[in-house]
Amino acid sequence: MASRYLQVYETHVTEAQSYLLLLLGSTLFVDKSRDRVRLVVNLFFDELEEVDQYSWASATLTWLYR
């Protein structure tokens, strides 16, 4: 029973990471193609508990001026 809950939790975490990748990839970290998101953005979501502590303004400016 515990393994089932762990599997459901991992599924929800993966879905949340995918949604955030889509959301931020289409708004803050826009590429010229507008239909692709670089996977380097996915590194921001390795630990979902720490996402609210990131400096998103700095990350966006770094992305724009790379």
VENSULBEL-V333019 format. One record per helix or strand of 2 or more residues. SS is the DSSP state (h for helix, s for strand). FROM is the first residue (numbers start at 0). TO is the last residue. If there is no record, write none. Layout:
[[SS FROM TO] [SS FROM TO]]
This chain:
[[h 1 26] [h 38 44] [h 47 52] [h 55 63]]
